[in-house]
Amino acid sequence: MQIIHHIQELRQLVREAKSARGGIKVGFVPTMGYLHQGHASLLEAARKQCDLVVLSIFVNPLQFGPNEDLSRYPRDEERDLAVAKATGTDIVFFPSVEEMYPRPTKTIVSVIEVTERLCGASRPGHFDGVATVVTKLFNIVQPDYAFFGMKDAQQIAVIQQMVDDLNMPVEIVPCKIVREEDGLALSSRNVYLEPEEREQALILSSALNMAEKLVREHKGPLLASELQEAVKQHIDQSSIAEIDYADILAYPSLEPITDLRSVPAFIIALAVKFGKTRLIDNTIIRW
Ligand code: AMP
């Protein structure tokens, strides 16, 4: 496994691999590090599908708002490298902020409409930061396939829209959410949770399970507003859960819906704060 800090070096390595072995498929997994089994599942999927697997670890300042957790975002380089190695990753790209942004960027990639709701509304500028850094990373790595987790379902919708609109020659591969045994979706931010918060955070996955069961067992028309109300009431059972959003939208367009049966697929998307920690989770229901 090679660890690379500079863009030119990375480009050269990928170029050399491609010319040494004609027609190889390059798989790319962009992350912000503090790797867990969710990240590992993306690397494993890339390993299965591609000849060369590139992982990037970069905490992208552009996607954090002024009052967010950029400065305290968890980092553990040594453990990240061990996780990467265990999944058979070929190259770890570990650029510094100066390497990625040697001067303030005057070019921002901004995806409209799909970014209007959910995290786009709660975190202004977040998806501009994501789309811009992912564009830069795609240009640097030039992957054939890029692997993203459905944990960040809106991010996948945004990236897919960007790739389609801008004719980027990369296939986006969505990977399913990896959870702890008790249902909590893995997240680098789970480390912030106090024991009581960790326990109460199970309300997210239990709300999604309850909602899915309700939808599947419900006979006759069911309104998104009714389901949303049931989900909110469920989460309100936790005394410390503070709902940022609990929304039901068409997926992947992320447009509002009235009748759940009017679209082929919809998302139940949650963002809930426990103390200082904001967690997201979701499920997609396809008819
Ligand atoms: P992050 O490091 O949080 O930016 O995440 C990097 C990638 O890992 C994104 O595509 C995430 O959606 C994905 N990811 C994070 N948590 C999980 C999870 N629990 N299951 C699957 N993928 C995940």
Boltz pocket constraint, residues with backbone or C-beta under 6 A from the ligand:
constraints:
  - pocket:
      binder: B
      contacts: [[A, 30], [A, 31], [A, 32], [A, 33], [A, 37], [A, 38], [A, 39], [A, 41], [A, 42], [A, 147], [A, 148], [A, 149], [A, 150], [A, 151], [A, 152], [A, 175], [A, 176], [A, 177], [A, 178], [A, 179], [A, 185], [A, 186], [A, 187], [A, 188]]
      max_distance: 6.0
